[in-house]
Amino acid sequence: MKNLRSIFFILMLLGIDISSCQKPIDFVHGSGPGNGSSGSTAKTGVSFIKAKINGTLLECSGTSGALAVIMQNTANGTVMQISGFKGNQGFTLLLNNYKGAGTFDLGNLDIGAYISDFTSLDGVYNSTSGKVVISYADDKTVRGTFTFVGENVPGQQKTITEGSFDIAISAKI
């Protein structure tokens, strides 16, 4: 099961990387990323996702990393994917049945991942426990906090603490 989840995350992340090469989305003036509401720093172009991994801070910001919030409507509700990367490492939060601000327990349906190295399955630490709290969300921006314990295929663990994000929504599918 852990191998399957790790493979799923790597494929999902490759999908983000490939989709980032597509033609840019044309937004109506005032509706695209960087134009969030007054409750968000993402409106100023300072989108970020950051957390401490075993006490060491990793910050992926709009100026030093790739950030994305993708919302997709499915038969079972809206799925929100929050991702941020800097170099070959980063975070992904996958929230099923998303309906706006609230608390999501990370487990079977909602998943958090810390990726320490894209080139190896051993570098994907999927959440075994934890939570994501969406404190603010509108049509343009999502903001919140997260914490989780992640485990890779060999069984090594990383503790993700003091996680936070404030990111403009990139796409709605």
SEMARBA-430472 format. One record per residue (C-alpha): residue in one letter; x, y, z. Coordinates in steps of 0.25 Angstrom, whole numbers, padded with zeros to 4 digits, always signed. Each point is the difference from the previous one (the first is absolute). Layout:
BEGIN
AXYZ...
This chain:
BEGIN
M+0000+0000+0000K+0011+0010+0003N+0007-0003-0013L-0013+0002-0007R-0002+0014+0007S+0014+0004-0003I-0001-0003-0015F-0014+0007+0000F+0007+0013+0006I+0012-0001-0010L-0010-0001-0011M-0008+0011+0005L+0012+0009+0002L+0004-0003-0014G-0013+0004-0005I+0001+0014+0007D+0014+0001-0007I-0005-0003-0013S-0012+0008+0001S+0008+0012+0004C+0006+0000-0014Q-0014+0002-0006K-0005+0013-0006P-0002+0010+0011I-0015+0002+0004D-0005+0014-0004F-0008+0006+0012V-0010+0011+0000H+0006+0012+0006G+0000-0001+0015S-0003-0015+0001G+0013-0007-0002P+0011-0004+0010G+0006+0012+0008N-0014+0007+0001G-0006-0007+0013S-0009+0006+0010S+0004+0009+0011G+0002-0012+0009S+0012-0005-0007T+0015+0003-0002A-0001-0008-0014K-0006+0013-0006T+0013+0007+0001G+0007-0011-0007V+0006-0006+0012S-0006-0014-0001F+0007-0011+0008I+0000-0013+0007K+0010-0003+0011A+0002-0010+0011K+0011-0006+0009I+0005-0014-0003N+0006-0006+0012G+0002+0015+0005T+0006+0005-0013L-0008+0011-0008L-0003-0002-0014E-0007+0012-0007C-0006-0001-0014S-0004+0014-0004G-0005+0007-0013T+0014+0005-0002S+0008-0013+0003G-0009-0011-0004A-0011-0006-0007L-0014+0002+0007A-0014-0005-0004V-0014-0002+0005I-0008-0008-0009M-0015-0003+0002Q-0006-0011-0008N-0015-0004+0001T-0003-0015+0000A-0012-0009+0002N+0004-0001+0015G+0002+0015+0002T+0011+0010-0002V+0014-0004+0002M+0010+0011+0004Q+0015-0002-0002I+0010+0010+0006S+0014-0001-0004G+0013+0007+0001F+0014-0004-0004K+0014+0006+0001G+0011-0007-0008N-0003-0015+0001Q-0008+0000+0013G-0013+0005+0005F-0014-0002+0005T-0013-0005-0005L-0014+0000+0007L-0011-0008-0006L-0014+0003+0006N-0012-0008-0005N-0014+0005+0001Y+0005+0014+0002K-0011+0010+0004G+0007+0012+0005A+0007+0004+0013G+0000-0011+0010T+0009-0011+0006F+0005-0012-0008D+0005-0012+0007L+0012-0006-0008G-0002-0015-0002N-0007-0009-0010L-0007+0010-0008D+0007+0013+0003I+0015-0001-0002G+0012+0009+0003A+0014-0003-0006Y+0014+0006+0002I+0009-0004-0012S+0015+0001+0003D+0004-0005-0014F-0008-0002-0012T+0010-0010-0006S-0003-0011+0010L-0012-0007+0006D+0007+0001+0013G-0001+0015+0000V-0015+0000+0001Y-0005+0001+0014N-0015-0002+0000S-0008+0004+0013T-0003-0010+0010S-0007+0010+0009G-0002+0015+0000K-0010+0011-0004V-0002+0011-0009V-0008+0012+0005I-0005+0010-0011S-0002+0013+0007Y-0004+0008-0012A-0005-0003-0014D-0007+0007-0011D+0000-0001-0015K+0014+0005-0002T+0008-0004+0013V+0002-0011+0010R+0007+0002+0013G+0002-0009+0012T+0010-0009+0008F+0004-0014+0000T+0008-0011+0008F+0002-0014-0002V+0009-0012+0002G+0005-0006-0013E+0006-0013-0003N+0007-0005-0012V+0001-0014-0006P+0011-0005+0008G-0007+0004+0013Q+0008+0013+0003Q-0008+0011+0006K+0000+0015-0001T-0007+0010+0009I-0006+0012-0007T-0004+0011+0009E-0004+0015+0000G-0005-0002-0014S-0007+0012-0007F-0004+0004-0013D-0007+0012-0007I-0001-0002-0015A-0008+0005-0012I-0009-0010-0006S+0007-0004-0013A-0011-0008-0007K-0014-0006+0001I-0003-0012-0009
